[in-house]
Amino acid sequence: MTDMLTVAETGGRKVVDFDHWSPHYRDHWPEMAAAFHAQGPQVAWTEHYGGSWVVAAYDQVREVLSNPDTFTSVNDLDGTENGGKGQVVPQMPYRLFLGESDPPIHTERRRLESPFFTLKAVDRWRPALERHFLEALNEVIESGSADLVDDVTIPTTARTTLFVVGYDPDAWRAPAAVAHKSGYLTPDHPDYPRGEQEKMRREFRDMLTSRVGEPTTDIIAALANGIVEGRPLTLDEGESMMNALIFGGFDTTVSATCSSLIWFDRHRDEREAVFADPRRLNNAVDELLRLYPPVSHQARTAIRDTELLGQPIAAGERVLAWLAAANRDPTKYPDPDVVDLDRANAPTHFSFSGGPHRCLGSPLAKLEIAHMLKRLYELLPDLAIDHDGVERFPTAGGVAGFVRVPATFTPRERVPVPDPSE
């Protein structure tokens, strides 16, 4: 396979050798996306993982994500619903009840969590975010070197996410380790942390059971006491929703933050200009999310015969919405491979998915990314990344994450941490 992605005609349909879990994809997906966009209608069949239609055009990716009446998110593991195979290719053996469901039940479940992720609510989490960030930074600030993954970004994002959920933020190491490993292994891989996940899920169930009847001041209590479609949320539903919140909020935000840090380190002039004008920062975060999305795809299953860009799609066939490639569709983003931190439509990217399943936690994730970038450059203005030492996940099919991002800076005194009671 070359860096390019060649579309061929086979059996009357366009076919492409596309494996989003391969090391080749991790290293060359931008070139593959550009080649796919250049070869006409951007939908083709891949035989990998049981076969699916790869869709890269922005408008058609939006259609797939926004039309659950045709493209279902359901993961019908027991064969009692519509035959959907979920949002991940290959199909996950464990169902995430919020993400892998369609309206109206999806809307009802999402309503239980959404009050915790409004802009007003997210602003309430800012003091905890600052505290967790400073506590992590203080562990390394006197040494003059750090791994920006293990030492700073993971502790900050993991503890903040757990705080919002209602889980002890100081017990972050175990869930972070499980999330880290499951982010780059396919569910059928022999080293996939299934046992560790099952242990965590049992713990989630115990937490939910213990919170029944309590005031809904955090997400665990909201799920434990939640009502959907006139009935209590089941323990299976609540546990799987906790699972998605906790495991989905760690390495994705870490990936986006580290990608931004790496880019800014290589473009110091742009960095200084952006951080001199705070109004530009949020758009800059969106532009870097567009170009370096933590998650490259979401899958759906066609539940009726349809077509995309003239290509017939049969009921039962899987459709892989290639989010990363749609983010670089030249008909939507002129000069799509160029970083333009003032790009007017940067926030329209699919890095948080789209349609009914657009990431509920995206306001918190963007706050975390912008906050960590801003505070790192304020407190460590000479921060420099060792680019030769950067180590990425072995694959990018789950999360385009980082194992290590080593950095150096002038050693400094520890920074006072605000009292949480103030």
Secondary structure, DSSP 8 states (H G I E B T S, - for coil): --SS--EEEETTEEEE---TTSHHHHHHHHHHHHHHHHTSS-EEEE-GGG-EEEE--HHHHHHHHH-TTTEE--B-TTSSSS--B-SSSS--SS--TTTT--TTHHHHHHHHHGGGSSHHHHHHTHHHHHHHHHHHHHTTTTTTEEEIIIIIIHHHHHHHHHHHHTS-GGG-HHHHHHHHHHTTS-TTSTTS-HHHHHHHHHHHHHHHHHTTTS--SSHHHHHHT-EETTEE--HHHHHHHHHHHHHHSSHHHHHHHHHHHHHHHH-HHHHHHHHHSGGGHHHHHHHHHHHS-S--EEEEEESS-EEETTEEE-TT-EEEEEHHHHTT-TTTSSSTTS--TT-TTGGG-STT--GGGS-TTHHHHHHHHHHHHHHHHHH-TT-EE-GGG-EE-S--SS---EEE-EEE-----------TT-
